[in-house]
Amino acid sequence: MSRIGGVLKWLLGIVALLVVALAVFLATFDWNLLKPTLNERVSDTLGRPFAIQGDLDLRWQRDREAPGWRGWFPHPTLTAEDITLGNAEWGQAPYFVHLDSVAADLRPLALLGKRVSIPAITLGGPSAHLERLADGRANWTFEKLAASDEAEEKKPSAWVLDIGTVGFDQGNVSLDDKVSRAEVKLEVTPLGEPVPYSQILGAAQGAGAEEGQAQAAATQDYAFAWKAEGRYGGQPVSGEGRVGGLLALQDAALPFPLQVDLRAGKTRVAVEGTLTDPLNLGALDLRLRLSGDSLGNLYPLIGVTLPDTGAYSSDGRLRADLQNPDGASFRYEGFNGRIGGSDIRGDLAYVAGEPRPKLSGELTSNQLRFADLAPLIGADSEKSRQARGATRKQPPDKALPVEEFRTDRWRDMDADVRFVGKRIVHDEAMPIQNLNAHVVLADGVLSLQPLSFGLAGGRLETDVRLDGQRTPLAGRVRLKAQSLKLRQLFPTVATMQKSLGELNGDADIQGTGNSVAALLGSANGELRLLMNDGTVSRGLMELAGLNVGNYLVGRLFGDEEVQINCAVVDLGMKNGLAEPRLFVLDTENAVINVTGQVDFKSENMDLDIVPRSKGIRIISLRSPLYVQGTLKNPRPGVHAGPLALRGAGMILLGATVGPVAGLLALVAPSGGQADQCGPLLEQVKRLPRP
């Protein structure tokens, strides 16, 4: 027994000696001797120069914060200083990544279970330069490593990498991306004391619902603050916010908190929420607030084609499934906002699928200001255009909008969005009701089918199609006005309240050009309007803001209100030149005929207004009038006597009368009242053609 005990003592002594010898070796070994080999192996594997230029050392130390007996046993910590990973050959920055120091805690016994355990890594002064060329080459892609992975058949590894916390003092990242035109510098710093996610969530949305409280309880705290500055998409950008600790990057089930407050030009994006499975870009659940001068200015930031608008703001919930097999999908749910002075709410969905991304959804506005629609066609004020960043200035002598449609963006995505406007305010006394628009964008072709709304007891139906595939753009507008009640159309005109008359009309116009001015300047088509049983006065013209009309009415009728039995317009357009085939006003005192032309290409006009007195009634002017000049600056005046004699019989001779069958179809007497326009049109129809 004594012999066995002696052997055991010798064995224990030898083991103790070996442990001491190993400890002495590890403590005294110069680990810097391994740097050349280590640098060479890593450089060869990555295809980039790698170098540990400072000390490389292995230290043994106790983890005093570890519970129980574990805190008494030392563990090895590998440290390295001044580490550099070189840039790609084409890169402009001096390096790809640089670290002042690295300290990694190791657990050697875990190797027995084929597990590489690194409970904590501490990075000192990390910095990185990210670069991408216009051809798509990026310095964060290691071509040699990728090639070796493709050459070898990938098999599941029996080894497991287990990384715990990752900490650093302050990190700096610069991005130079030619694809997105981004030049941004990012600085990340530890918060010191973690900030609870629920604190930021509560400050952002007040008392949350049960779902929000449950999410906050399951989400880790904010650990780092960040701030950025630079340019993106050609616009200056700056931002700040907070993110969670890097521990959550290893746990797909642990929501990773995000807070972003980003400004790009005059656009502001504020986000609070979580990212699930951040390493694989799983899903987003964010509260998103947007504001800026125009929705169109979001395109360089998010790549979504939106219309030009006035100043806007919105607040809603953004959910995203970044692993959707049909393409990453985003839903902006239950948002509320304003565009100019109009409210808007609804849901939008965006799927980054093939062959193009698609935006779909339903929007509603309880009260939409008509003026807030003007930026859609560039018809807003010069101040408004400058505020939203319009690139082309409206010429001071032009009335038609010259700002071009951004058809290049139309081909970047498809859309299917329905919009309902319950009340549209153009004039408080004449609200437009129940706007219904279905906007479809498919492969560069934009259509509004239908675009309709209620007006003055009737309805205006419009069908718009703009083909952005063609250069220049090809457009067609078809319009039908049905049963617009005159007393509702002019509710502040007392005499009109006795009228049972209506306004009806239709139009079919098509043209080419990338702006409203260009489309009308090349337009072909026709416009027909018919009104029966109304009144006209200088006061009505002033109410409508028609200064030229005010002048003409005053010249023709003086200051009195005059009954209109029937007003008929049949206008033909060819290559932007509009000429009335029939333009007649049949009043209680006279029959008034309008002839001439309006050139929408040059915006010049030359119209003659010829009155013919009825019976013995005397109107204030027997000589015909004219309107010349431009759409922006019309010049009305009085013609000389000879033209009066020539023009007085035009309506009887039918010199400019065209087919009236289409106009007869517009005759729709209301309230059982005798139609005033039917007899006039039948009379014109029977006139001999010249």
C-alpha positions as CSV (number, residue, x, y, z in Angstrom):
1,M,0.0,0.0,0.0
2,S,2.9,2.3,0.8
3,R,4.4,1.5,-2.5
4,I,1.2,2.5,-4.4
5,G,1.0,5.7,-2.3
6,G,4.6,6.6,-3.3
7,V,3.9,6.0,-7.0
8,L,0.9,8.3,-6.7
9,K,2.9,11.0,-5.0
10,W,5.5,10.8,-7.8
11,L,2.8,11.0,-10.5
12,L,1.2,14.0,-8.8
13,G,4.5,15.6,-8.5
14,I,5.3,15.1,-12.2
15,V,1.9,16.5,-13.2
16,A,2.4,19.5,-10.9
17,L,5.8,20.0,-12.3
18,L,4.5,19.9,-15.9
19,V,1.7,22.4,-15.0
20,V,4.2,24.7,-13.4
21,A,6.5,24.3,-16.4
22,L,3.6,25.0,-18.7
23,A,2.6,28.0,-16.7
24,V,6.2,29.3,-16.7
25,F,6.4,28.7,-20.4
26,L,3.2,30.5,-21.1
27,A,4.1,33.4,-18.8
28,T,7.6,33.8,-20.2
29,F,7.1,32.9,-23.9
30,D,7.5,35.8,-26.3
31,W,4.3,35.6,-28.3
32,N,5.7,38.2,-30.7
33,L,7.7,35.4,-32.3
34,L,4.4,34.1,-33.8
35,K,3.5,37.4,-35.4
36,P,5.3,36.8,-38.8
37,T,3.7,33.4,-39.2
38,L,0.3,34.7,-38.1
39,N,0.4,37.8,-40.3
40,E,1.4,35.7,-43.3
41,R,-1.3,33.1,-42.8
42,V,-4.1,35.7,-42.4
43,S,-2.8,37.8,-45.3
44,D,-2.8,34.7,-47.6
45,T,-6.3,33.6,-46.5
46,L,-7.9,37.0,-47.0
47,G,-5.9,38.1,-50.0
48,R,-5.2,41.4,-48.2
49,P,-2.2,42.6,-46.2
50,F,-2.7,41.9,-42.5
51,A,-0.3,42.9,-39.8
52,I,-0.1,42.9,-36.0
53,Q,2.4,45.7,-35.6
54,G,2.3,46.1,-31.8
55,D,2.8,43.6,-29.0
56,L,1.1,40.1,-29.1
57,D,0.7,38.6,-25.6
58,L,-1.2,36.0,-23.6
59,R,-2.1,37.0,-20.1
60,W,-3.7,35.1,-17.3
61,Q,-6.1,36.9,-15.0
62,R,-9.1,36.2,-12.8
63,D,-12.6,37.3,-13.6
64,R,-13.6,38.8,-10.3
65,E,-17.2,39.3,-11.4
66,A,-17.7,35.6,-12.2
67,P,-19.9,33.8,-9.6
68,G,-18.7,31.3,-7.0
69,W,-15.5,29.4,-7.5
70,R,-15.0,30.4,-11.1
71,G,-13.8,33.8,-10.0
72,W,-10.8,32.2,-8.3
73,F,-9.4,30.5,-11.4
74,P,-7.5,32.6,-13.9
75,H,-8.2,32.4,-17.6
76,P,-6.1,33.4,-20.6
77,T,-6.7,36.7,-22.3
78,L,-5.1,37.2,-25.7
79,T,-4.1,40.8,-26.4
80,A,-2.7,42.4,-29.5
81,E,-1.9,46.0,-30.4
82,D,-1.8,48.1,-33.6
83,I,-3.6,45.8,-36.0
84,T,-4.2,46.7,-39.6
85,L,-6.2,44.9,-42.4
86,G,-5.2,46.4,-45.7
87,N,-7.6,47.8,-48.3
88,A,-8.4,46.4,-51.8
89,E,-5.9,47.2,-54.5
90,W,-8.2,49.8,-56.0
91,G,-9.2,51.4,-52.7
92,Q,-8.3,55.0,-51.9
93,A,-8.2,54.7,-48.1
94,P,-4.9,53.7,-46.5
95,Y,-6.5,50.6,-44.9
96,F,-9.8,48.7,-44.6
97,V,-9.8,48.2,-40.8
98,H,-7.5,49.4,-38.0
99,L,-7.6,48.6,-34.3
100,D,-5.5,50.2,-31.6
101,S,-5.9,47.1,-29.5
102,V,-7.8,43.8,-29.1
103,A,-8.3,41.8,-25.9
104,A,-10.1,38.5,-26.2
105,D,-11.0,36.3,-23.2
106,L,-10.5,32.5,-23.9
107,R,-11.9,29.3,-22.4
108,P,-9.4,26.6,-23.2
109,L,-11.4,23.7,-21.7
110,A,-14.2,24.4,-24.1
111,L,-12.0,23.1,-26.9
112,L,-12.4,19.6,-25.6
113,G,-16.1,19.9,-26.7
114,K,-15.1,21.3,-30.1
115,R,-16.3,24.8,-29.0
116,V,-14.3,27.9,-29.5
117,S,-15.5,30.0,-26.5
118,I,-14.7,33.7,-26.4
119,P,-16.8,35.2,-23.6
120,A,-15.7,38.8,-24.2
121,I,-13.9,40.8,-26.8
122,T,-12.8,44.4,-26.2
123,L,-11.8,46.5,-29.2
124,G,-9.7,49.7,-28.7
125,G,-10.1,52.5,-31.2
126,P,-11.7,50.6,-34.1
127,S,-11.9,52.4,-37.4
128,A,-12.9,51.3,-40.9
129,H,-13.1,52.7,-44.4
130,L,-15.8,51.2,-46.6
131,E,-15.6,51.8,-50.3
132,R,-17.7,50.8,-53.3
133,L,-17.1,51.6,-57.0
134,A,-19.7,52.5,-59.6
135,D,-19.2,49.0,-61.1
136,G,-20.3,47.3,-57.8
137,R,-16.9,46.3,-56.5
138,A,-16.8,46.7,-52.7
139,N,-13.8,46.5,-50.4
140,W,-15.8,44.6,-47.8
141,T,-15.9,41.6,-50.2
142,F,-12.9,39.4,-50.1
143,E,-12.5,37.8,-53.5
144,K,-9.9,35.2,-52.6
145,L,-11.9,34.0,-49.6
146,A,-15.1,33.8,-51.6
147,A,-13.3,31.9,-54.4
148,S,-12.0,29.3,-51.9
149,D,-15.4,28.9,-50.4
150,E,-16.9,28.2,-53.8
151,A,-14.1,25.7,-54.7
152,E,-14.6,23.7,-51.5
153,E,-17.7,21.7,-50.9
154,K,-19.3,23.2,-47.9
155,K,-19.9,20.7,-45.1
156,P,-21.3,21.4,-41.7
157,S,-18.5,22.0,-39.2
158,A,-18.3,20.1,-36.0
159,W,-16.8,23.2,-34.3
160,V,-19.0,25.9,-32.8
161,L,-17.9,29.5,-32.4
162,D,-19.4,31.1,-29.2
163,I,-18.8,34.9,-28.9
164,G,-20.2,36.7,-25.9
165,T,-20.1,40.5,-25.4
166,V,-18.2,42.8,-27.8
167,G,-17.2,46.2,-26.4
168,F,-15.2,49.1,-27.6
169,D,-14.4,52.7,-26.5
170,Q,-15.1,54.7,-29.7
171,G,-15.4,53.6,-33.3
172,N,-15.2,55.5,-36.5
173,V,-16.5,54.4,-39.9
174,S,-16.3,56.2,-43.2
175,L,-18.3,55.2,-46.3
176,D,-17.6,56.2,-49.9
177,D,-20.2,54.5,-52.1
178,K,-20.3,55.6,-55.7
179,V,-23.5,53.5,-56.3
180,S,-25.6,55.4,-53.9
181,R,-23.5,58.6,-54.1
182,A,-22.9,58.4,-50.3
183,E,-20.0,60.0,-48.5
184,V,-20.7,59.6,-44.8
185,K,-18.6,59.5,-41.6
186,L,-20.0,57.6,-38.7
187,E,-18.9,57.8,-35.0
188,V,-20.1,55.2,-32.5
189,T,-19.5,55.6,-28.7
190,P,-20.6,53.6,-25.7
191,L,-23.3,55.1,-23.6
192,G,-21.5,54.1,-20.3
193,E,-24.8,53.3,-18.5
194,P,-27.2,51.3,-20.7
195,V,-30.5,53.1,-21.5
196,P,-33.6,51.0,-21.2
197,Y,-35.4,50.5,-24.5
198,S,-38.8,51.1,-22.8
199,Q,-37.5,54.6,-21.8
200,I,-37.0,55.6,-25.4
201,L,-40.1,53.9,-26.5
202,G,-42.2,55.7,-23.9
203,A,-40.7,59.1,-24.8
204,A,-41.6,58.4,-28.4
205,Q,-45.1,57.2,-28.1
206,G,-46.3,57.8,-24.6
207,A,-48.2,55.1,-22.8
208,G,-47.9,52.1,-25.1
209,A,-50.3,49.3,-25.7
210,E,-49.9,45.9,-24.2
211,E,-48.1,44.7,-27.4
212,G,-45.6,47.6,-27.1
213,Q,-45.0,46.9,-23.4
214,A,-44.3,43.2,-24.1
215,Q,-41.9,44.1,-26.9
216,A,-40.1,46.5,-24.6
217,A,-39.7,43.9,-22.0
218,A,-38.2,41.4,-24.4
219,T,-35.8,44.0,-26.0
220,Q,-32.3,44.6,-24.8
221,D,-31.2,48.1,-23.6
222,Y,-29.5,50.7,-25.8
223,A,-25.7,50.4,-25.4
224,F,-24.2,52.7,-28.0
225,A,-24.8,56.2,-29.4
226,W,-24.0,57.1,-32.9
227,K,-23.8,60.2,-35.1
228,A,-23.2,60.6,-38.8
229,E,-22.6,63.4,-41.3
230,G,-21.9,63.6,-45.0
231,R,-23.8,63.4,-48.2
232,Y,-26.2,60.8,-49.6
233,G,-27.8,60.8,-53.0
234,G,-26.3,64.2,-53.7
235,Q,-28.0,65.7,-50.6
236,P,-26.3,66.7,-47.3
237,V,-27.2,64.3,-44.5
238,S,-26.7,64.3,-40.8
239,G,-28.1,62.1,-38.0
240,E,-27.8,60.6,-34.6
241,G,-29.3,57.9,-32.5
242,R,-28.8,54.8,-30.4
243,V,-28.4,51.1,-31.0
244,G,-28.2,48.0,-28.8
245,G,-25.2,46.0,-27.6
246,L,-23.5,43.6,-29.9
247,L,-24.5,40.7,-27.7
248,A,-27.9,40.7,-29.4
249,L,-26.3,40.1,-32.8
250,Q,-25.7,36.4,-31.8
251,D,-29.3,35.9,-30.7
252,A,-31.9,35.9,-33.5
253,A,-34.7,35.8,-31.0
254,L,-33.6,38.9,-29.0
255,P,-34.9,42.1,-30.7
256,F,-32.1,44.6,-31.5
257,P,-33.1,48.2,-30.6
258,L,-32.7,51.0,-33.1
259,Q,-33.2,54.8,-32.7
260,V,-32.6,57.1,-35.7
261,D,-33.0,60.8,-36.2
262,L,-31.8,61.6,-39.7
263,R,-31.9,64.8,-41.7
264,A,-31.2,64.9,-45.5
265,G,-31.6,68.4,-46.9
266,K,-35.0,69.5,-45.5
267,T,-36.2,65.9,-45.1
268,R,-36.3,64.4,-41.6
269,V,-36.7,60.7,-40.7
270,A,-37.2,59.7,-37.1
271,V,-37.3,56.0,-36.1
272,E,-37.7,54.0,-32.9
273,G,-38.1,50.3,-32.9
274,T,-36.4,46.9,-33.2
275,L,-34.6,44.7,-35.7
276,T,-35.0,41.0,-35.3
277,D,-32.2,38.6,-36.3
278,P,-29.8,41.5,-37.3
279,L,-27.1,39.3,-38.7
280,N,-29.5,37.8,-41.2
281,L,-31.6,41.0,-41.6
282,G,-34.8,39.3,-40.4
283,A,-37.6,41.8,-39.7
284,L,-38.2,45.4,-38.7
285,D,-40.9,46.8,-36.4
286,L,-40.5,50.6,-36.1
287,R,-42.4,53.7,-35.4
288,L,-41.6,55.9,-38.4
289,R,-42.1,59.7,-38.6
290,L,-41.4,61.6,-41.8
291,S,-41.4,65.3,-42.6
292,G,-40.0,67.5,-45.4
293,D,-40.8,69.9,-48.2
294,S,-41.9,67.4,-50.8
295,L,-42.6,63.6,-50.9
296,G,-40.7,63.6,-54.2
297,N,-37.5,64.4,-52.4
298,L,-37.6,61.0,-50.6
299,Y,-36.6,59.3,-53.8
300,P,-32.8,59.7,-53.4
301,L,-33.1,58.4,-49.8
302,I,-35.4,55.4,-50.1
303,G,-35.7,54.8,-53.9
304,V,-39.5,54.9,-53.9
305,T,-41.2,57.0,-56.6
306,L,-43.6,59.5,-54.9
307,P,-45.3,62.6,-56.3
308,D,-44.0,66.1,-55.9
309,T,-46.1,67.7,-53.1
310,G,-46.0,70.6,-50.7
311,A,-44.6,70.3,-47.2
312,Y,-45.6,67.1,-45.5
313,S,-45.4,65.1,-42.2
314,S,-46.6,61.6,-41.2
315,D,-46.4,59.3,-38.3
316,G,-47.1,55.5,-38.4
317,R,-45.8,52.0,-37.9
318,L,-43.3,50.4,-40.3
319,R,-43.1,46.7,-40.4
320,A,-40.7,44.8,-42.7
321,D,-40.0,41.2,-43.6
322,L,-36.6,41.4,-45.1
323,Q,-36.5,37.6,-45.8
324,N,-39.7,37.5,-47.8
325,P,-39.1,35.0,-50.8
326,D,-40.9,37.4,-53.1
327,G,-38.6,40.3,-52.1
328,A,-38.1,42.3,-49.0
329,S,-41.6,43.7,-48.0
330,F,-42.4,46.9,-46.1
331,R,-45.7,48.0,-44.6
332,Y,-46.4,51.5,-43.4
333,E,-49.5,50.9,-41.3
334,G,-52.1,53.2,-39.8
335,F,-50.2,56.3,-40.6
336,N,-51.6,59.8,-40.2
337,G,-50.2,62.9,-41.7
338,R,-50.6,66.2,-43.5
339,I,-49.6,67.5,-47.0
340,G,-49.8,71.2,-47.0
341,G,-53.1,72.0,-45.3
342,S,-54.6,68.6,-46.2
343,D,-54.9,65.6,-43.9
344,I,-54.1,62.1,-45.1
345,R,-54.1,58.6,-43.6
346,G,-54.0,55.0,-44.6
347,D,-51.8,52.0,-45.3
348,L,-49.0,51.5,-47.8
349,A,-47.1,48.3,-48.8
350,Y,-43.8,48.1,-50.7
351,V,-42.4,44.9,-52.0
352,A,-38.9,44.9,-53.6
353,G,-39.7,42.2,-56.1
354,E,-39.0,41.5,-59.7
355,P,-39.1,42.8,-62.4
356,R,-39.7,46.0,-60.4
357,P,-40.6,46.9,-56.9
358,K,-44.2,47.6,-56.3
359,L,-46.0,50.1,-54.1
360,S,-49.7,49.5,-53.2
361,G,-52.2,50.7,-50.7
362,E,-55.2,52.8,-49.8
363,L,-55.2,56.4,-48.7
364,T,-58.0,58.7,-47.4
365,S,-58.3,62.4,-46.8
366,N,-61.2,63.9,-44.9
367,Q,-60.4,67.4,-46.2
368,L,-58.1,68.0,-49.1
369,R,-57.2,71.5,-50.2
370,F,-57.3,71.9,-54.0
371,A,-54.1,74.1,-53.8
372,D,-52.2,71.1,-52.3
373,L,-52.7,69.2,-55.6
374,A,-51.0,72.0,-57.7
375,P,-47.4,70.6,-57.2
376,L,-48.4,67.4,-58.9
377,I,-48.3,69.2,-62.3
378,G,-45.9,72.0,-61.3
379,A,-48.7,74.6,-61.0
380,D,-47.8,75.8,-57.5
381,S,-46.2,79.1,-56.8
382,E,-42.5,79.9,-57.5
383,K,-41.9,80.1,-53.8
384,S,-43.4,76.6,-53.3
385,R,-41.4,75.2,-56.2
386,Q,-38.2,76.5,-54.8
387,A,-39.0,75.1,-51.3
388,R,-39.5,71.6,-52.7
389,G,-36.3,71.8,-54.8
390,A,-37.8,72.1,-58.3
391,T,-35.0,72.2,-60.9
392,R,-36.7,74.3,-63.5
393,K,-38.0,77.8,-62.9
394,Q,-41.4,78.9,-64.3
395,P,-40.8,81.6,-66.9
396,P,-42.5,84.8,-65.8
397,D,-44.3,85.2,-69.2
398,K,-45.8,81.7,-69.2
399,A,-49.1,80.6,-67.7
400,L,-48.8,76.8,-68.4
401,P,-46.5,74.8,-66.0
402,V,-43.2,74.0,-67.7
403,E,-41.8,71.8,-64.9
404,E,-41.1,68.4,-66.4
405,F,-42.5,65.1,-65.1
406,R,-39.8,62.8,-63.7
407,T,-40.5,59.9,-66.1
408,D,-37.1,58.4,-65.5
409,R,-38.3,57.5,-62.0
410,W,-41.6,56.0,-63.3
411,R,-39.7,53.0,-64.7
412,D,-38.0,52.2,-61.4
413,M,-41.1,50.8,-59.7
414,D,-44.8,49.9,-60.2
415,A,-47.7,51.1,-58.1
416,D,-51.4,50.4,-57.4
417,V,-52.8,52.9,-55.0
418,R,-56.4,54.0,-54.4
419,F,-57.2,57.4,-52.9
420,V,-60.5,58.7,-51.5
421,G,-61.0,62.4,-50.7
422,K,-64.2,62.9,-48.8
423,R,-64.1,66.7,-49.1
424,I,-62.0,68.9,-51.4
425,V,-61.9,72.6,-50.8
426,H,-61.2,74.9,-53.7
427,D,-63.5,77.6,-52.6
428,E,-65.2,77.4,-49.2
429,A,-68.5,78.2,-50.9
430,M,-68.1,75.4,-53.5
431,P,-66.7,72.2,-51.9
432,I,-65.8,69.2,-54.1
433,Q,-67.1,65.9,-52.7
434,N,-66.1,62.3,-52.8
435,L,-62.9,62.3,-54.9
436,N,-62.0,58.8,-56.1
437,A,-58.7,58.1,-57.7
438,H,-57.1,54.8,-58.7
439,V,-53.4,55.4,-59.5
440,V,-51.7,52.6,-61.5
441,L,-48.0,52.8,-62.5
442,A,-46.9,49.9,-64.6
443,D,-43.5,49.7,-66.4
444,G,-43.4,53.5,-66.8
445,V,-47.0,54.0,-67.8
446,L,-49.0,56.1,-65.3
447,S,-52.8,56.0,-65.4
448,L,-55.6,57.4,-63.3
449,Q,-58.6,55.3,-64.0
450,P,-60.8,56.7,-62.7
451,L,-60.2,60.1,-61.4
452,S,-63.7,61.3,-60.5
453,F,-65.4,63.6,-57.9
454,G,-68.7,65.1,-57.1
455,L,-69.1,68.8,-58.0
456,A,-72.1,71.1,-57.7
457,G,-74.6,68.3,-57.5
458,G,-73.1,66.5,-60.5
459,R,-70.0,64.5,-61.2
460,L,-66.8,65.0,-63.1
461,E,-65.3,61.8,-64.5
462,T,-61.7,61.8,-65.8
463,D,-59.5,59.2,-67.4
464,V,-55.8,60.1,-67.6
465,R,-53.0,58.0,-69.2
466,L,-49.4,59.2,-69.4
467,D,-47.0,56.9,-71.2
468,G,-43.5,57.5,-69.7
469,Q,-42.0,54.7,-71.8
470,R,-42.0,57.0,-74.8
471,T,-39.7,60.0,-75.3
472,P,-41.2,62.5,-75.1
473,L,-44.0,61.4,-72.9
474,A,-47.4,60.7,-74.6
475,G,-50.5,61.6,-72.7
476,R,-54.3,61.4,-73.1
477,V,-57.0,62.9,-71.0
478,R,-60.7,62.1,-71.4
479,L,-63.2,64.1,-69.3
480,K,-67.0,64.1,-68.8
481,A,-68.9,66.6,-66.8
482,Q,-72.4,65.5,-65.9
483,S,-75.3,67.6,-64.5
484,L,-73.4,70.3,-62.7
485,K,-76.1,72.4,-61.1
486,L,-75.5,76.1,-61.7
487,R,-77.0,77.3,-58.4
488,Q,-74.6,75.0,-56.6
489,L,-71.7,75.9,-58.9
490,F,-72.2,79.6,-58.0
491,P,-73.8,79.5,-54.5
492,T,-73.1,83.1,-53.7
493,V,-74.8,84.6,-56.8
494,A,-78.4,85.3,-55.7
495,T,-80.0,85.3,-59.1
496,M,-78.4,81.9,-59.9
497,Q,-80.3,80.3,-57.0
498,K,-83.5,80.6,-59.0
499,S,-81.9,78.7,-61.9
500,L,-82.6,75.0,-62.6
501,G,-79.9,75.0,-65.3
502,E,-77.0,72.6,-65.6
503,L,-73.5,72.5,-67.1
504,N,-72.5,69.4,-69.1
505,G,-69.4,68.7,-71.2
506,D,-66.8,66.3,-72.4
507,A,-63.3,66.4,-73.7
508,D,-60.8,64.1,-75.4
509,I,-57.3,65.5,-75.7
510,Q,-54.0,63.9,-76.4
511,G,-50.5,65.2,-76.9
512,T,-46.8,64.6,-76.4
513,G,-44.3,66.3,-74.1
514,N,-42.8,66.0,-70.6
515,S,-44.7,68.9,-69.0
516,V,-48.2,70.3,-69.0
517,A,-47.1,73.1,-71.3
518,A,-45.5,70.7,-73.8
519,L,-48.5,68.4,-73.7
520,L,-51.0,71.2,-74.5
521,G,-48.6,72.7,-77.0
522,S,-48.8,69.6,-79.1
523,A,-52.4,68.6,-78.2
524,N,-55.0,67.2,-80.6
525,G,-58.6,66.6,-79.7
526,E,-61.8,68.4,-78.8
527,L,-63.7,70.0,-75.9
528,R,-67.4,70.6,-75.7
529,L,-69.4,72.4,-73.1
530,L,-73.1,73.3,-72.8
531,M,-74.9,75.4,-70.2
532,N,-78.5,76.4,-70.1
533,D,-80.5,78.7,-67.9
534,G,-78.0,80.9,-66.1
535,T,-77.0,84.4,-65.4
536,V,-73.9,86.5,-66.1
537,S,-72.7,89.7,-64.5
538,R,-69.5,91.6,-63.7
539,G,-69.9,90.5,-60.1
540,L,-69.8,86.8,-61.2
541,M,-66.7,87.4,-63.2
542,E,-65.0,89.1,-60.2
543,L,-66.0,86.2,-58.0
544,A,-64.4,83.8,-60.5
545,G,-61.3,86.0,-60.7
546,L,-61.7,86.5,-64.4
547,N,-60.5,90.0,-65.0
548,V,-60.8,89.8,-68.8
549,G,-64.3,88.3,-68.4
550,N,-65.2,91.2,-66.1
551,Y,-64.1,93.7,-68.8
552,L,-66.1,91.9,-71.6
553,V,-69.2,91.5,-69.5
554,G,-69.1,95.1,-68.5
555,R,-68.7,96.2,-72.2
556,L,-71.5,94.0,-73.4
557,F,-74.0,94.3,-70.7
558,G,-73.0,97.1,-68.4
559,D,-73.4,96.4,-64.7
560,E,-76.7,94.5,-65.0
561,E,-77.1,90.8,-64.5
562,V,-78.2,89.2,-67.8
563,Q,-80.0,85.9,-68.3
564,I,-78.2,83.3,-70.3
565,N,-80.6,81.0,-72.2
566,C,-77.8,78.8,-73.5
567,A,-74.0,78.8,-73.8
568,V,-72.4,76.4,-76.2
569,V,-68.7,75.7,-76.8
570,D,-67.3,73.2,-79.4
571,L,-63.6,73.6,-79.5
572,G,-61.2,71.7,-81.8
573,M,-57.5,71.3,-81.2
574,K,-54.7,70.4,-83.7
575,N,-51.0,70.6,-82.9
576,G,-51.7,72.8,-79.9
577,L,-53.9,75.3,-81.9
578,A,-57.4,75.5,-80.4
579,E,-60.2,77.0,-82.6
580,P,-63.8,77.2,-81.7
581,R,-66.0,75.5,-84.2
582,L,-68.9,76.9,-82.4
583,F,-68.9,79.3,-79.4
584,V,-72.3,80.9,-78.8
585,L,-74.0,82.6,-75.9
586,D,-77.7,83.1,-76.3
587,T,-78.8,85.8,-73.8
588,E,-82.0,87.6,-73.2
589,N,-80.6,90.7,-75.0
590,A,-78.3,89.3,-77.7
591,V,-76.7,86.3,-79.4
592,I,-72.9,86.5,-78.9
593,N,-70.5,84.6,-81.2
594,V,-66.8,84.0,-80.4
595,T,-64.3,83.1,-83.1
596,G,-60.5,83.1,-83.4
597,Q,-57.8,80.8,-82.0
598,V,-55.6,80.1,-79.0
599,D,-52.1,78.8,-79.6
600,F,-51.1,76.8,-76.6
601,K,-47.6,76.2,-78.0
602,S,-46.8,80.0,-77.9
603,E,-49.6,80.8,-75.5
604,N,-50.8,83.6,-77.8
605,M,-54.5,84.2,-78.4
606,D,-56.6,86.1,-80.9
607,L,-60.3,86.0,-80.2
608,D,-63.2,88.0,-81.5
609,I,-66.5,88.5,-79.5
610,V,-69.3,89.5,-81.8
611,P,-72.7,90.5,-80.3
612,R,-76.0,90.6,-82.3
613,S,-78.9,92.5,-80.6
614,K,-82.3,90.8,-80.3
615,G,-85.3,92.8,-81.5
616,I,-85.4,96.4,-80.3
617,R,-83.3,95.7,-77.2
618,I,-80.2,97.8,-77.0
619,I,-77.0,96.5,-75.5
620,S,-74.2,98.7,-74.4
621,L,-71.9,98.1,-77.3
622,R,-72.7,97.2,-80.9
623,S,-69.1,96.9,-82.1
624,P,-67.4,93.5,-81.5
625,L,-64.7,93.0,-78.9
626,Y,-61.4,91.2,-79.0
627,V,-59.0,89.4,-76.6
628,Q,-55.4,89.3,-77.8
629,G,-52.0,88.9,-76.1
630,T,-51.0,85.8,-74.1
631,L,-52.6,83.5,-71.6
632,K,-50.4,85.2,-68.9
633,N,-51.2,88.7,-70.1
634,P,-54.4,89.0,-72.1
635,R,-55.3,92.3,-73.8
636,P,-59.0,92.9,-74.3
637,G,-60.3,95.8,-76.5
638,V,-62.9,97.1,-79.0
639,H,-62.8,96.4,-82.7
640,A,-63.5,99.1,-85.3
641,G,-66.8,99.5,-87.1
642,P,-66.1,97.5,-90.4
643,L,-65.4,94.3,-88.4
644,A,-68.7,94.8,-86.5
645,L,-70.6,94.7,-89.8
646,R,-68.7,91.6,-91.0
647,G,-69.0,89.8,-87.7
648,A,-72.6,90.6,-86.8
649,G,-74.1,87.9,-89.0
650,M,-71.7,85.1,-88.3
651,I,-74.1,83.1,-86.1
652,L,-76.8,83.3,-88.8
653,L,-74.4,82.4,-91.7
654,G,-72.9,79.5,-89.7
655,A,-69.5,80.4,-91.0
656,T,-67.6,78.5,-88.3
657,V,-70.3,75.9,-87.4
658,G,-69.1,72.3,-87.1
659,P,-71.0,69.1,-86.4
660,V,-73.4,69.6,-83.5
661,A,-74.5,66.0,-83.0
662,G,-72.1,65.7,-80.0
663,L,-73.4,68.9,-78.5
664,L,-77.0,67.7,-78.8
665,A,-76.0,64.6,-76.8
666,L,-75.0,66.9,-73.9
667,V,-78.5,68.5,-73.7
668,A,-80.0,67.2,-70.4
669,P,-82.8,69.4,-69.1
670,S,-83.4,69.1,-65.3
671,G,-86.3,69.6,-63.0
672,G,-88.8,69.3,-65.9
673,Q,-87.7,72.7,-67.2
674,A,-87.9,73.4,-70.9
675,D,-84.5,73.0,-72.5
676,Q,-83.0,76.3,-73.7
677,C,-80.2,74.9,-75.8
678,G,-81.9,72.2,-77.8
679,P,-83.8,74.7,-80.1
680,L,-80.7,76.8,-80.6
681,L,-78.6,73.7,-81.6
682,E,-81.4,72.4,-83.9
683,Q,-81.4,75.8,-85.6
684,V,-77.6,75.8,-86.0
685,K,-77.8,72.2,-87.3
686,R,-80.2,73.4,-90.1
687,L,-77.9,76.2,-91.2
688,P,-76.3,75.8,-94.7
689,R,-72.6,75.0,-94.7
690,P,-70.3,77.5,-96.5
